[in-house]
Amino acid sequence: MSLLLAKGSPLRRWGPWIAVFVVTVGILSLATFGTRSAPTAQDRVTTISRSVKCPVCSGESVAESNAPASQEIRRQIAEQVQQGQTDEEIRSFYAAKYGQAILLTPSASGVNALVWILPIVAFAIGIAALVIVFRRWSSMPAERATDEDRELVDSALRAEADNSEIDDDPHGEGASR
């Protein structure tokens, strides 16, 4: 066991990174695939309503707004869910009717895919940069004081001691007074 954890061994270098990776994947998978029951029809209506913008309100979703137009859209969404349409079909219906601006979350196709991909790419680049920086820091040689350095410090301390013996000023205020 001590051979595996010896200085410079691969496990010692990569062990913490592997642990961080395992914990991160575990947390993300738990958050993504956690124990969820199948959504009810009302859950689906609420979820879809939160992703569709109110056509008359400024910055509110259909779920948040009490405008008559939002109430009508919520009613229509409930009917479409009862008819068995998928969430994406319902969202596409409103995008076709009002334009893509009605959707609060962009689709993950075409140029809009960049909205979903760029944060992941930026995160990966950031992690890679951190790995490179940490590896450089760990591979830098530790600077040690040489004998010449010690002699230089000793001579400076002796010179300081000699100067303090000559100085008769008991208060250390110098000759300015």
N, C-alpha and C positions, 0 to 999 in steps of 0.2 A: 504494500500500500504506500509506503514512504517513497518508493521508486516512482510511482505515478504522480505524486505531489512534489517531487523534487524540483528545485529551481530550474526553470527553462523547459520543463516537460510540457507537452502539448495540452494535457489535461489542466495544468495550472494556468496556462495562457488562455485556453478557450473555454474552460469550465464556467466562469462567470457569464460569458456571452451565451453559452448554451442554456444556462439557467434562466437568463433574461428572456431568451427566445421561447423557451418552453412555457414560462409563466405568461408571456404576452399572448401566445397562441391559445393557451388555455382560457384566459380571460376573454379574448375575442370570440372564441368558439362558444363559450358559455353565454355570452351576451347575444350572440347571433342565433344559436340553436337551443337556447334555454327551454325549459319546460313550459311550453305554451299550449293551451288547448286550442282547438279549431275556433276561428273567430265566428261569432254569431252574426246574423244578418244586420243587427243594429251596430255591432262593432265595425262591420264593413262600411255601412252608411257613414258612420262617424269618421272613419279613416279617409274615405274618399272625399267627404265634405271638407276635411282639413286640408286636402291637397288641391282644392278648387277655390279660386279667388272669387270673391263677391263681385259681380259685374258693376254694381253701383257704388260700393263702398271703397274707401281708399285704404289699401293694405290689410284688409280683413279677409279671412277665409269664410266660406259659406257656413261652416260650423259655428263661427264666432258671431256672425252678423245676424241681426234680427230684421233686416230689411225684407220687404215682401218678395223681392226677387230671390234672395237667399233662401227664404222659406219655401218658395216654389221649387228651386233647384234641389233642396234637401228632399222634398216630396218626390220629385222625379227620380232622384238617385235611389230612394227606397223602392220605388216601383221597378227600376231597372235591376236592382239586386234581387227582388222577388221573381223577376222574369228569368233569372239565372245568368245574367251577363257578368263577365269578369270585370275586375276593377279596372284593368287596362282598357277594355272596351268602353266602359263608362267615361273614363278620363278622355279617351280619344273622341267620344261623342261631343263632349263639351269643348275640346280643343278645335274640332271641326266647326262647331257652331259659333264660338266666340274668338277663336284664334289661340295660338300657343301661349299667349300672355295670360290666359285665364288660369293656367296651371301654375301652382306655387312651387312645384318641384319639376325641374326640366327632365325630359325623357333622356334615356341613356343611349341615344343613337345619334349619329352624325356629329356635327360640331358640338352639340350639347354633351357628348360623351367626355369632352375635355373637362367639364365641370366635375365629373366624377373621378376621372383618371389623374388629373394634375395634383390634387392633394396627396394621393398615394405616392406618386412619383417624387414629389417634393419631400415627403416623409422618408422615403427610401434613400434619397440623395443625402438628406440630413444625417441619417443613421450611418451611411457609408462614410461621410465626412468625419463624424465622431470617431468611428473605428480607426480611420487613418490618423487622426490627430492623437488618439490615445496610444496607438502603436508607436508613433514617432516619439511621444513623450517617454514611453517605457523603454525605448531602445537608446535614448540619449545617455551617454556616459555620465556618471556622477562626477562632479568636479571635486577634486581633493586638493588640499593645501600642500604645496611642495616645501622642501626645506628652505628654498630661497624665499618663499612667501613668509615662512615663520621668522627667518632672520630679519626680513624687512619690517615685520611687525615689532619684533623685539627691539630693533634699533630705533624705531619711531617711539616706542614706549620709553626707552632710555632717554631719548632726546626730550621728551615731554617731562620726564622726571627731573632732568637736569635744569630745564627751564623753570619748573615750579620751585626748585630750591633757590634759584637766583631771585625770583620774584618775592619781594618782602611785603607785598600788599596782603594783609591778613583777610580782607573782605573779598578778594578776587574781582575788584572793580576795575582794575587796570589803572593807567596813568591819566585817565580822562578827568579826574577831579582835581 
